[in-house]
Amino acid sequence: MDMKDGGSAFPMLEAWKENADLYCPDRGMTLRDYFAGQALAGLCSDWLNMPDAVTLPEGVSRAEAVAECAYQIADAMIAERERP
C-alpha cells in the first residue's frame, strides 16, 4: 500500500501479516479514504446551507467539488499526522 495514502485504515494484527491473503485478501480502504469519508460527512452535514453562488469551473458539479474538498482535507490530515 502506498504510504502517501497514509497506510491502511484498519491495519492487520502482526501475526496475520505473513498469511494476509489467507485471512484478508481485500485490504480494504486506505487511511486517506477513511479520512476523506469522515470529512465528507462533515461537509455534507450542512449541504442545504451551502451558498448557491459557489463559483465552480465549467463542467464541475457541486458534488464533485465537495468530494475533491474531502480528499484535500484528508491529504492535510495525513500530512499533519506525519509531522514530528
PyMOL Python script that loads the backbone (N, CA, C, O; Angstrom):
from pymol import cmd

cmd.read_pdbstr("""\
ATOM      1  N   MET A   1       0.849  -1.186   0.000  1.00  0.00           N
ATOM      2  CA  MET A   1       0.000   0.000   0.000  1.00  0.00           C
ATOM      3  C   MET A   1       0.889   1.241   0.000  1.00  0.00           C
ATOM      4  O   MET A   1       1.881   1.304   0.726  1.00  0.00           O
ATOM      5  N   ASP A   2       0.539   2.188  -0.787  1.00  0.00           N
ATOM      6  CA  ASP A   2       1.312   3.418  -0.916  1.00  0.00           C
ATOM      7  C   ASP A   2       1.171   4.262   0.344  1.00  0.00           C
ATOM      8  O   ASP A   2       0.055   4.528   0.792  1.00  0.00           O
ATOM      9  N   MET A   3       2.297   4.685   0.918  1.00  0.00           N
ATOM     10  CA  MET A   3       2.245   5.446   2.166  1.00  0.00           C
ATOM     11  C   MET A   3       1.693   6.852   1.980  1.00  0.00           C
ATOM     12  O   MET A   3       1.315   7.492   2.961  1.00  0.00           O
ATOM     13  N   LYS A   4       1.636   7.355   0.736  1.00  0.00           N
ATOM     14  CA  LYS A   4       1.008   8.665   0.550  1.00  0.00           C
ATOM     15  C   LYS A   4      -0.477   8.595   0.880  1.00  0.00           C
ATOM     16  O   LYS A   4      -1.115   9.618   1.132  1.00  0.00           O
ATOM     17  N   ASP A   5      -1.024   7.379   0.877  1.00  0.00           N
ATOM     18  CA  ASP A   5      -2.407   7.180   1.283  1.00  0.00           C
ATOM     19  C   ASP A   5      -2.535   7.042   2.789  1.00  0.00           C
ATOM     20  O   ASP A   5      -3.638   6.870   3.308  1.00  0.00           O
ATOM     21  N   GLY A   6      -1.403   7.116   3.500  1.00  0.00           N
ATOM     22  CA  GLY A   6      -1.442   7.045   4.949  1.00  0.00           C
ATOM     23  C   GLY A   6      -1.441   5.636   5.503  1.00  0.00           C
ATOM     24  O   GLY A   6      -1.540   5.444   6.715  1.00  0.00           O
ATOM     25  N   GLY A   7      -1.328   4.639   4.620  1.00  0.00           N
ATOM     26  CA  GLY A   7      -1.365   3.261   5.092  1.00  0.00           C
ATOM     27  C   GLY A   7      -2.799   2.747   5.133  1.00  0.00           C
ATOM     28  O   GLY A   7      -3.684   3.290   4.471  1.00  0.00           O
ATOM     29  N   SER A   8      -3.015   1.704   5.911  1.00  0.00           N
ATOM     30  CA  SER A   8      -4.325   1.076   5.991  1.00  0.00           C
ATOM     31  C   SER A   8      -5.179   1.733   7.074  1.00  0.00           C
ATOM     32  O   SER A   8      -4.676   2.095   8.137  1.00  0.00           O
ATOM     33  N   ALA A   9      -6.452   1.881   6.800  1.00  0.00           N
ATOM     34  CA  ALA A   9      -7.367   2.443   7.795  1.00  0.00           C
ATOM     35  C   ALA A   9      -7.584   1.466   8.944  1.00  0.00           C
ATOM     36  O   ALA A   9      -7.810   1.873  10.084  1.00  0.00           O
ATOM     37  N   PHE A  10      -7.515   0.186   8.638  1.00  0.00           N
ATOM     38  CA  PHE A  10      -7.743  -0.853   9.636  1.00  0.00           C
ATOM     39  C   PHE A  10      -6.621  -1.879   9.534  1.00  0.00           C
ATOM     40  O   PHE A  10      -6.810  -2.939   8.937  1.00  0.00           O
ATOM     41  N   PRO A  11      -5.449  -1.582  10.110  1.00  0.00           N
ATOM     42  CA  PRO A  11      -4.300  -2.464   9.964  1.00  0.00           C
ATOM     43  C   PRO A  11      -4.544  -3.853  10.551  1.00  0.00           C
ATOM     44  O   PRO A  11      -5.360  -4.035  11.455  1.00  0.00           O
ATOM     45  N   MET A  12      -3.809  -4.826  10.008  1.00  0.00           N
ATOM     46  CA  MET A  12      -3.918  -6.204  10.487  1.00  0.00           C
ATOM     47  C   MET A  12      -3.026  -6.449  11.689  1.00  0.00           C
ATOM     48  O   MET A  12      -2.047  -5.738  11.914  1.00  0.00           O
ATOM     49  N   LEU A  13      -3.378  -7.451  12.445  1.00  0.00           N
ATOM     50  CA  LEU A  13      -2.511  -7.895  13.520  1.00  0.00           C
ATOM     51  C   LEU A  13      -1.201  -8.401  12.931  1.00  0.00           C
ATOM     52  O   LEU A  13      -1.202  -9.000  11.856  1.00  0.00           O
ATOM     53  N   GLU A  14      -0.093  -8.172  13.609  1.00  0.00           N
ATOM     54  CA  GLU A  14       1.210  -8.619  13.121  1.00  0.00           C
ATOM     55  C   GLU A  14       1.210 -10.114  12.791  1.00  0.00           C
ATOM     56  O   GLU A  14       1.807 -10.529  11.797  1.00  0.00           O
ATOM     57  N   ALA A  15       0.550 -10.915  13.612  1.00  0.00           N
ATOM     58  CA  ALA A  15       0.536 -12.365  13.412  1.00  0.00           C
ATOM     59  C   ALA A  15      -0.141 -12.764  12.109  1.00  0.00           C
ATOM     60  O   ALA A  15       0.137 -13.839  11.577  1.00  0.00           O
ATOM     61  N   TRP A  16      -1.014 -11.929  11.592  1.00  0.00           N
ATOM     62  CA  TRP A  16      -1.727 -12.257  10.366  1.00  0.00           C
ATOM     63  C   TRP A  16      -0.985 -11.838   9.111  1.00  0.00           C
ATOM     64  O   TRP A  16      -1.300 -12.311   8.019  1.00  0.00           O
ATOM     65  N   LYS A  17      -0.009 -10.961   9.248  1.00  0.00           N
ATOM     66  CA  LYS A  17       0.622 -10.377   8.066  1.00  0.00           C
ATOM     67  C   LYS A  17       1.286 -11.412   7.166  1.00  0.00           C
ATOM     68  O   LYS A  17       1.253 -11.262   5.945  1.00  0.00           O
ATOM     69  N   GLU A  18       1.890 -12.464   7.734  1.00  0.00           N
ATOM     70  CA  GLU A  18       2.567 -13.438   6.875  1.00  0.00           C
ATOM     71  C   GLU A  18       1.581 -14.257   6.058  1.00  0.00           C
ATOM     72  O   GLU A  18       1.945 -14.778   5.004  1.00  0.00           O
ATOM     73  N   ASN A  19       0.343 -14.383   6.519  1.00  0.00           N
ATOM     74  CA  ASN A  19      -0.704 -15.088   5.777  1.00  0.00           C
ATOM     75  C   ASN A  19      -1.842 -14.129   5.421  1.00  0.00           C
ATOM     76  O   ASN A  19      -3.012 -14.513   5.430  1.00  0.00           O
ATOM     77  N   ALA A  20      -1.500 -12.910   5.114  1.00  0.00           N
ATOM     78  CA  ALA A  20      -2.502 -11.858   4.902  1.00  0.00           C
ATOM     79  C   ALA A  20      -3.515 -12.226   3.827  1.00  0.00           C
ATOM     80  O   ALA A  20      -4.705 -11.955   3.991  1.00  0.00           O
ATOM     81  N   ASP A  21      -3.072 -12.838   2.731  1.00  0.00           N
ATOM     82  CA  ASP A  21      -4.004 -13.173   1.654  1.00  0.00           C
ATOM     83  C   ASP A  21      -5.000 -14.238   2.086  1.00  0.00           C
ATOM     84  O   ASP A  21      -6.127 -14.271   1.593  1.00  0.00           O
ATOM     85  N   LEU A  22      -4.593 -15.107   3.000  1.00  0.00           N
ATOM     86  CA  LEU A  22      -5.484 -16.134   3.510  1.00  0.00           C
ATOM     87  C   LEU A  22      -6.572 -15.516   4.388  1.00  0.00           C
ATOM     88  O   LEU A  22      -7.743 -15.876   4.272  1.00  0.00           O
ATOM     89  N   TYR A  23      -6.190 -14.594   5.259  1.00  0.00           N
ATOM     90  CA  TYR A  23      -7.136 -14.006   6.203  1.00  0.00           C
ATOM     91  C   TYR A  23      -7.916 -12.839   5.632  1.00  0.00           C
ATOM     92  O   TYR A  23      -9.088 -12.646   5.957  1.00  0.00           O
ATOM     93  N   CYS A  24      -7.272 -12.066   4.788  1.00  0.00           N
ATOM     94  CA  CYS A  24      -7.904 -10.828   4.331  1.00  0.00           C
ATOM     95  C   CYS A  24      -7.400 -10.467   2.934  1.00  0.00           C
ATOM     96  O   CYS A  24      -6.548  -9.590   2.792  1.00  0.00           O
ATOM     97  N   PRO A  25      -7.917 -11.136   1.903  1.00  0.00           N
ATOM     98  CA  PRO A  25      -7.429 -10.858   0.554  1.00  0.00           C
ATOM     99  C   PRO A  25      -7.723  -9.433   0.082  1.00  0.00           C
ATOM    100  O   PRO A  25      -6.981  -8.886  -0.734  1.00  0.00           O
ATOM    101  N   ASP A  26      -8.799  -8.830   0.591  1.00  0.00           N
ATOM    102  CA  ASP A  26      -9.135  -7.453   0.249  1.00  0.00           C
ATOM    103  C   ASP A  26      -8.672  -6.564   1.392  1.00  0.00           C
ATOM    104  O   ASP A  26      -9.221  -6.617   2.493  1.00  0.00           O
ATOM    105  N   ARG A  27      -7.664  -5.751   1.128  1.00  0.00           N
ATOM    106  CA  ARG A  27      -7.066  -4.936   2.190  1.00  0.00           C
ATOM    107  C   ARG A  27      -7.976  -3.812   2.667  1.00  0.00           C
ATOM    108  O   ARG A  27      -7.673  -3.166   3.670  1.00  0.00           O
ATOM    109  N   GLY A  28      -9.067  -3.567   1.982  1.00  0.00           N
ATOM    110  CA  GLY A  28      -9.988  -2.529   2.422  1.00  0.00           C
ATOM    111  C   GLY A  28      -9.531  -1.140   2.034  1.00  0.00           C
ATOM    112  O   GLY A  28      -8.698  -0.968   1.144  1.00  0.00           O
ATOM    113  N   MET A  29     -10.081  -0.161   2.705  1.00  0.00           N
ATOM    114  CA  MET A  29      -9.800   1.224   2.349  1.00  0.00           C
ATOM    115  C   MET A  29      -8.487   1.716   2.950  1.00  0.00           C
ATOM    116  O   MET A  29      -7.983   1.194   3.945  1.00  0.00           O
ATOM    117  N   THR A  30      -7.968   2.740   2.298  1.00  0.00           N
ATOM    118  CA  THR A  30      -6.757   3.378   2.816  1.00  0.00           C
ATOM    119  C   THR A  30      -7.146   4.362   3.915  1.00  0.00           C
ATOM    120  O   THR A  30      -8.314   4.721   4.069  1.00  0.00           O
ATOM    121  N   LEU A  31      -6.163   4.779   4.655  1.00  0.00           N
ATOM    122  CA  LEU A  31      -6.405   5.783   5.676  1.00  0.00           C
ATOM    123  C   LEU A  31      -6.880   7.083   5.019  1.00  0.00           C
ATOM    124  O   LEU A  31      -7.708   7.801   5.580  1.00  0.00           O
ATOM    125  N   ARG A  32      -6.357   7.377   3.839  1.00  0.00           N
ATOM    126  CA  ARG A  32      -6.776   8.579   3.104  1.00  0.00           C
ATOM    127  C   ARG A  32      -8.271   8.505   2.776  1.00  0.00           C
ATOM    128  O   ARG A  32      -8.999   9.483   2.947  1.00  0.00           O
ATOM    129  N   ASP A  33      -8.723   7.330   2.301  1.00  0.00           N
ATOM    130  CA  ASP A  33     -10.148   7.164   2.009  1.00  0.00           C
ATOM    131  C   ASP A  33     -10.993   7.312   3.275  1.00  0.00           C
ATOM    132  O   ASP A  33     -12.060   7.925   3.247  1.00  0.00           O
ATOM    133  N   TYR A  34     -10.514   6.752   4.371  1.00  0.00           N
ATOM    134  CA  TYR A  34     -11.252   6.844   5.630  1.00  0.00           C
ATOM    135  C   TYR A  34     -11.359   8.303   6.083  1.00  0.00           C
ATOM    136  O   TYR A  34     -12.438   8.770   6.448  1.00  0.00           O
ATOM    137  N   PHE A  35     -10.231   9.017   6.056  1.00  0.00           N
ATOM    138  CA  PHE A  35     -10.251  10.429   6.447  1.00  0.00           C
ATOM    139  C   PHE A  35     -11.175  11.230   5.532  1.00  0.00           C
ATOM    140  O   PHE A  35     -11.927  12.083   6.001  1.00  0.00           O
ATOM    141  N   ALA A  36     -11.119  10.954   4.213  1.00  0.00           N
ATOM    142  CA  ALA A  36     -11.974  11.680   3.264  1.00  0.00           C
ATOM    143  C   ALA A  36     -13.446  11.405   3.555  1.00  0.00           C
ATOM    144  O   ALA A  36     -14.274  12.311   3.471  1.00  0.00           O
ATOM    145  N   GLY A  37     -13.771  10.173   3.892  1.00  0.00           N
ATOM    146  CA  GLY A  37     -15.160   9.843   4.227  1.00  0.00           C
ATOM    147  C   GLY A  37     -15.642  10.586   5.457  1.00  0.00           C
ATOM    148  O   GLY A  37     -16.784  11.043   5.512  1.00  0.00           O
ATOM    149  N   GLN A  38     -14.767  10.704   6.442  1.00  0.00           N
ATOM    150  CA  GLN A  38     -15.136  11.439   7.655  1.00  0.00           C
ATOM    151  C   GLN A  38     -15.312  12.927   7.337  1.00  0.00           C
ATOM    152  O   GLN A  38     -16.248  13.565   7.820  1.00  0.00           O
ATOM    153  N   ALA A  39     -14.409  13.470   6.524  1.00  0.00           N
ATOM    154  CA  ALA A  39     -14.521  14.879   6.131  1.00  0.00           C
ATOM    155  C   ALA A  39     -15.791  15.100   5.308  1.00  0.00           C
ATOM    156  O   ALA A  39     -16.481  16.105   5.476  1.00  0.00           O
ATOM    157  N   LEU A  40     -16.088  14.158   4.424  1.00  0.00           N
ATOM    158  CA  LEU A  40     -17.278  14.272   3.579  1.00  0.00           C
ATOM    159  C   LEU A  40     -18.550  14.310   4.425  1.00  0.00           C
ATOM    160  O   LEU A  40     -19.474  15.070   4.135  1.00  0.00           O
ATOM    161  N   ALA A  41     -18.591  13.492   5.465  1.00  0.00           N
ATOM    162  CA  ALA A  41     -19.767  13.503   6.348  1.00  0.00           C
ATOM    163  C   ALA A  41     -19.963  14.886   6.961  1.00  0.00           C
ATOM    164  O   ALA A  41     -21.082  15.392   7.040  1.00  0.00           O
ATOM    165  N   GLY A  42     -18.862  15.485   7.391  1.00  0.00           N
ATOM    166  CA  GLY A  42     -18.959  16.825   7.963  1.00  0.00           C
ATOM    167  C   GLY A  42     -19.363  17.858   6.928  1.00  0.00           C
ATOM    168  O   GLY A  42     -20.199  18.720   7.199  1.00  0.00           O
ATOM    169  N   LEU A  43     -18.780  17.777   5.755  1.00  0.00           N
ATOM    170  CA  LEU A  43     -19.102  18.739   4.697  1.00  0.00           C
ATOM    171  C   LEU A  43     -20.567  18.636   4.279  1.00  0.00           C
ATOM    172  O   LEU A  43     -21.225  19.648   4.037  1.00  0.00           O
ATOM    173  N   CYS A  44     -21.068  17.412   4.197  1.00  0.00           N
ATOM    174  CA  CYS A  44     -22.453  17.211   3.749  1.00  0.00           C
ATOM    175  C   CYS A  44     -23.472  17.474   4.847  1.00  0.00           C
ATOM    176  O   CYS A  44     -24.662  17.618   4.567  1.00  0.00           O
ATOM    177  N   SER A  45     -23.026  17.537   6.074  1.00  0.00           N
ATOM    178  CA  SER A  45     -23.970  17.781   7.163  1.00  0.00           C
ATOM    179  C   SER A  45     -24.621  19.155   7.043  1.00  0.00           C
ATOM    180  O   SER A  45     -25.688  19.391   7.611  1.00  0.00           O
ATOM    181  N   ASP A  46     -23.989  20.049   6.314  1.00  0.00           N
ATOM    182  CA  ASP A  46     -24.534  21.395   6.139  1.00  0.00           C
ATOM    183  C   ASP A  46     -24.784  21.678   4.652  1.00  0.00           C
ATOM    184  O   ASP A  46     -24.735  22.825   4.209  1.00  0.00           O
ATOM    185  N   TRP A  47     -25.048  20.630   3.907  1.00  0.00           N
ATOM    186  CA  TRP A  47     -25.230  20.724   2.449  1.00  0.00           C
ATOM    187  C   TRP A  47     -26.301  21.744   2.072  1.00  0.00           C
ATOM    188  O   TRP A  47     -26.109  22.517   1.134  1.00  0.00           O
ATOM    189  N   LEU A  48     -27.417  21.756   2.783  1.00  0.00           N
ATOM    190  CA  LEU A  48     -28.521  22.655   2.431  1.00  0.00           C
ATOM    191  C   LEU A  48     -28.179  24.120   2.656  1.00  0.00           C
ATOM    192  O   LEU A  48     -28.792  24.999   2.050  1.00  0.00           O
ATOM    193  N   ASN A  49     -27.208  24.392   3.519  1.00  0.00           N
ATOM    194  CA  ASN A  49     -26.834  25.782   3.796  1.00  0.00           C
ATOM    195  C   ASN A  49     -25.657  26.269   2.960  1.00  0.00           C
ATOM    196  O   ASN A  49     -25.201  27.399   3.135  1.00  0.00           O
ATOM    197  N   MET A  50     -25.164  25.440   2.064  1.00  0.00           N
ATOM    198  CA  MET A  50     -24.074  25.888   1.197  1.00  0.00           C
ATOM    199  C   MET A  50     -24.615  26.955   0.250  1.00  0.00           C
ATOM    200  O   MET A  50     -25.734  26.840  -0.249  1.00  0.00           O
ATOM    201  N   PRO A  51     -23.826  27.981   0.010  1.00  0.00           N
ATOM    202  CA  PRO A  51     -24.313  29.052  -0.867  1.00  0.00           C
ATOM    203  C   PRO A  51     -24.537  28.559  -2.291  1.00  0.00           C
ATOM    204  O   PRO A  51     -23.756  27.767  -2.818  1.00  0.00           O
ATOM    205  N   ASP A  52     -25.617  29.041  -2.905  1.00  0.00           N
ATOM    206  CA  ASP A  52     -25.913  28.666  -4.287  1.00  0.00           C
ATOM    207  C   ASP A  52     -24.965  29.341  -5.259  1.00  0.00           C
ATOM    208  O   ASP A  52     -24.802  28.881  -6.389  1.00  0.00           O
ATOM    209  N   ALA A  53     -24.337  30.430  -4.829  1.00  0.00           N
ATOM    210  CA  ALA A  53     -23.489  31.217  -5.724  1.00  0.00           C
ATOM    211  C   ALA A  53     -22.039  30.745  -5.716  1.00  0.00           C
ATOM    212  O   ALA A  53     -21.138  31.522  -6.034  1.00  0.00           O
ATOM    213  N   VAL A  54     -21.800  29.485  -5.357  1.00  0.00           N
ATOM    214  CA  VAL A  54     -20.432  28.968  -5.388  1.00  0.00           C
ATOM    215  C   VAL A  54     -19.968  28.925  -6.840  1.00  0.00           C
ATOM    216  O   VAL A  54     -20.660  28.388  -7.706  1.00  0.00           O
ATOM    217  N   THR A  55     -18.799  29.491  -7.099  1.00  0.00           N
ATOM    218  CA  THR A  55     -18.266  29.514  -8.455  1.00  0.00           C
ATOM    219  C   THR A  55     -17.471  28.228  -8.694  1.00  0.00           C
ATOM    220  O   THR A  55     -16.455  27.986  -8.044  1.00  0.00           O
ATOM    221  N   LEU A  56     -17.941  27.418  -9.625  1.00  0.00           N
ATOM    222  CA  LEU A  56     -17.279  26.159  -9.952  1.00  0.00           C
ATOM    223  C   LEU A  56     -16.738  26.236 -11.377  1.00  0.00           C
ATOM    224  O   LEU A  56     -17.318  26.908 -12.229  1.00  0.00           O
ATOM    225  N   PRO A  57     -15.636  25.554 -11.630  1.00  0.00           N
ATOM    226  CA  PRO A  57     -15.147  25.508 -13.008  1.00  0.00           C
ATOM    227  C   PRO A  57     -16.193  24.882 -13.933  1.00  0.00           C
ATOM    228  O   PRO A  57     -17.030  24.090 -13.499  1.00  0.00           O
ATOM    229  N   GLU A  58     -16.131  25.238 -15.172  1.00  0.00           N
ATOM    230  CA  GLU A  58     -17.061  24.719 -16.181  1.00  0.00           C
ATOM    231  C   GLU A  58     -17.076  23.191 -16.148  1.00  0.00           C
ATOM    232  O   GLU A  58     -16.026  22.552 -16.207  1.00  0.00           O
ATOM    233  N   GLY A  59     -18.267  22.616 -16.055  1.00  0.00           N
ATOM    234  CA  GLY A  59     -18.423  21.166 -16.109  1.00  0.00           C
ATOM    235  C   GLY A  59     -18.190  20.445 -14.789  1.00  0.00           C
ATOM    236  O   GLY A  59     -18.242  19.216 -14.752  1.00  0.00           O
ATOM    237  N   VAL A  60     -17.932  21.175 -13.700  1.00  0.00           N
ATOM    238  CA  VAL A  60     -17.709  20.549 -12.392  1.00  0.00           C
ATOM    239  C   VAL A  60     -18.967  20.751 -11.547  1.00  0.00           C
ATOM    240  O   VAL A  60     -19.411  21.880 -11.335  1.00  0.00           O
ATOM    241  N   SER A  61     -19.524  19.658 -11.075  1.00  0.00           N
ATOM    242  CA  SER A  61     -20.723  19.756 -10.244  1.00  0.00           C
ATOM    243  C   SER A  61     -20.351  20.096  -8.808  1.00  0.00           C
ATOM    244  O   SER A  61     -19.197  19.959  -8.401  1.00  0.00           O
ATOM    245  N   ARG A  62     -21.329  20.535  -8.060  1.00  0.00           N
ATOM    246  CA  ARG A  62     -21.111  20.831  -6.650  1.00  0.00           C
ATOM    247  C   ARG A  62     -20.658  19.566  -5.911  1.00  0.00           C
ATOM    248  O   ARG A  62     -19.780  19.630  -5.050  1.00  0.00           O
ATOM    249  N   ALA A  63     -21.255  18.422  -6.246  1.00  0.00           N
ATOM    250  CA  ALA A  63     -20.875  17.157  -5.609  1.00  0.00           C
ATOM    251  C   ALA A  63     -19.407  16.822  -5.879  1.00  0.00           C
ATOM    252  O   ALA A  63     -18.694  16.380  -4.977  1.00  0.00           O
ATOM    253  N   GLU A  64     -18.957  17.029  -7.111  1.00  0.00           N
ATOM    254  CA  GLU A  64     -17.547  16.764  -7.436  1.00  0.00           C
ATOM    255  C   GLU A  64     -16.626  17.691  -6.652  1.00  0.00           C
ATOM    256  O   GLU A  64     -15.567  17.272  -6.185  1.00  0.00           O
ATOM    257  N   ALA A  65     -17.028  18.944  -6.511  1.00  0.00           N
ATOM    258  CA  ALA A  65     -16.212  19.913  -5.775  1.00  0.00           C
ATOM    259  C   ALA A  65     -16.128  19.542  -4.294  1.00  0.00           C
ATOM    260  O   ALA A  65     -15.068  19.674  -3.682  1.00  0.00           O
ATOM    261  N   VAL A  66     -17.235  19.080  -3.718  1.00  0.00           N
ATOM    262  CA  VAL A  66     -17.239  18.691  -2.309  1.00  0.00           C
ATOM    263  C   VAL A  66     -16.384  17.439  -2.119  1.00  0.00           C
ATOM    264  O   VAL A  66     -15.644  17.343  -1.140  1.00  0.00           O
ATOM    265  N   ALA A  67     -16.476  16.478  -3.043  1.00  0.00           N
ATOM    266  CA  ALA A  67     -15.656  15.266  -2.956  1.00  0.00           C
ATOM    267  C   ALA A  67     -14.170  15.616  -3.030  1.00  0.00           C
ATOM    268  O   ALA A  67     -13.364  15.073  -2.274  1.00  0.00           O
ATOM    269  N   GLU A  68     -13.808  16.518  -3.936  1.00  0.00           N
ATOM    270  CA  GLU A  68     -12.413  16.950  -4.038  1.00  0.00           C
ATOM    271  C   GLU A  68     -11.962  17.618  -2.743  1.00  0.00           C
ATOM    272  O   GLU A  68     -10.844  17.396  -2.278  1.00  0.00           O
ATOM    273  N   CYS A  69     -12.828  18.426  -2.171  1.00  0.00           N
ATOM    274  CA  CYS A  69     -12.513  19.098  -0.915  1.00  0.00           C
ATOM    275  C   CYS A  69     -12.282  18.073   0.199  1.00  0.00           C
ATOM    276  O   CYS A  69     -11.374  18.239   1.013  1.00  0.00           O
ATOM    277  N   ALA A  70     -13.090  17.025   0.237  1.00  0.00           N
ATOM    278  CA  ALA A  70     -12.940  15.981   1.260  1.00  0.00           C
ATOM    279  C   ALA A  70     -11.560  15.337   1.161  1.00  0.00           C
ATOM    280  O   ALA A  70     -10.924  15.078   2.182  1.00  0.00           O
ATOM    281  N   TYR A  71     -11.094  15.075  -0.062  1.00  0.00           N
ATOM    282  CA  TYR A  71      -9.764  14.478  -0.229  1.00  0.00           C
ATOM    283  C   TYR A  71      -8.655  15.484   0.078  1.00  0.00           C
ATOM    284  O   TYR A  71      -7.586  15.092   0.545  1.00  0.00           O
ATOM    285  N   GLN A  72      -8.886  16.759  -0.172  1.00  0.00           N
ATOM    286  CA  GLN A  72      -7.893  17.769   0.217  1.00  0.00           C
ATOM    287  C   GLN A  72      -7.758  17.813   1.741  1.00  0.00           C
ATOM    288  O   GLN A  72      -6.656  17.949   2.271  1.00  0.00           O
ATOM    289  N   ILE A  73      -8.885  17.697   2.433  1.00  0.00           N
ATOM    290  CA  ILE A  73      -8.847  17.652   3.899  1.00  0.00           C
ATOM    291  C   ILE A  73      -8.113  16.394   4.358  1.00  0.00           C
ATOM    292  O   ILE A  73      -7.291  16.451   5.273  1.00  0.00           O
ATOM    293  N   ALA A  74      -8.408  15.265   3.729  1.00  0.00           N
ATOM    294  CA  ALA A  74      -7.734  14.007   4.080  1.00  0.00           C
ATOM    295  C   ALA A  74      -6.228  14.123   3.878  1.00  0.00           C
ATOM    296  O   ALA A  74      -5.453  13.686   4.729  1.00  0.00           O
ATOM    297  N   ASP A  75      -5.808  14.705   2.763  1.00  0.00           N
ATOM    298  CA  ASP A  75      -4.373  14.877   2.494  1.00  0.00           C
ATOM    299  C   ASP A  75      -3.723  15.760   3.555  1.00  0.00           C
ATOM    300  O   ASP A  75      -2.607  15.491   3.999  1.00  0.00           O
ATOM    301  N   ALA A  76      -4.430  16.816   3.956  1.00  0.00           N
ATOM    302  CA  ALA A  76      -3.899  17.697   5.005  1.00  0.00           C
ATOM    303  C   ALA A  76      -3.799  16.959   6.340  1.00  0.00           C
ATOM    304  O   ALA A  76      -2.847  17.160   7.093  1.00  0.00           O
ATOM    305  N   MET A  77      -4.774  16.112   6.629  1.00  0.00           N
ATOM    306  CA  MET A  77      -4.741  15.340   7.868  1.00  0.00           C
ATOM    307  C   MET A  77      -3.563  14.366   7.876  1.00  0.00           C
ATOM    308  O   MET A  77      -2.893  14.210   8.897  1.00  0.00           O
ATOM    309  N   ILE A  78      -3.312  13.717   6.752  1.00  0.00           N
ATOM    310  CA  ILE A  78      -2.180  12.783   6.663  1.00  0.00           C
ATOM    311  C   ILE A  78      -0.861  13.540   6.805  1.00  0.00           C
ATOM    312  O   ILE A  78       0.046  13.088   7.503  1.00  0.00           O
ATOM    313  N   ALA A  79      -0.758  14.693   6.141  1.00  0.00           N
ATOM    314  CA  ALA A  79       0.465  15.493   6.236  1.00  0.00           C
ATOM    315  C   ALA A  79       0.713  15.935   7.691  1.00  0.00           C
ATOM    316  O   ALA A  79       1.839  15.876   8.184  1.00  0.00           O
ATOM    317  N   GLU A  80      -0.335  16.368   8.349  1.00  0.00           N
ATOM    318  CA  GLU A  80      -0.211  16.807   9.742  1.00  0.00           C
ATOM    319  C   GLU A  80       0.163  15.648  10.654  1.00  0.00           C
ATOM    320  O   GLU A  80       0.951  15.815  11.585  1.00  0.00           O
ATOM    321  N   ARG A  81      -0.388  14.503  10.394  1.00  0.00           N
ATOM    322  CA  ARG A  81      -0.119  13.306  11.187  1.00  0.00           C
ATOM    323  C   ARG A  81       1.346  12.877  11.088  1.00  0.00           C
ATOM    324  O   ARG A  81       1.891  12.310  12.035  1.00  0.00           O
ATOM    325  N   GLU A  82       1.979  13.142   9.954  1.00  0.00           N
ATOM    326  CA  GLU A  82       3.356  12.727   9.723  1.00  0.00           C
ATOM    327  C   GLU A  82       4.381  13.742  10.237  1.00  0.00           C
ATOM    328  O   GLU A  82       5.582  13.473  10.239  1.00  0.00           O
ATOM    329  N   ARG A  83       3.897  14.913  10.674  1.00  0.00           N
ATOM    330  CA  ARG A  83       4.803  15.916  11.249  1.00  0.00           C
ATOM    331  C   ARG A  83       5.290  15.457  12.617  1.00  0.00           C
ATOM    332  O   ARG A  83       4.561  14.779  13.340  1.00  0.00           O
ATOM    333  N   PRO A  84       6.533  15.827  12.980  1.00  0.00           N
ATOM    334  CA  PRO A  84       7.034  15.434  14.306  1.00  0.00           C
ATOM    335  C   PRO A  84       6.296  16.143  15.439  1.00  0.00           C
ATOM    336  O   PRO A  84       6.602  15.919  16.610  1.00  0.00           O
TER     337      PRO A  84
END
""", "prot")
cmd.dss("prot")
cmd.show_as("cartoon", "prot")
cmd.util.cbc("prot")
cmd.orient("prot")
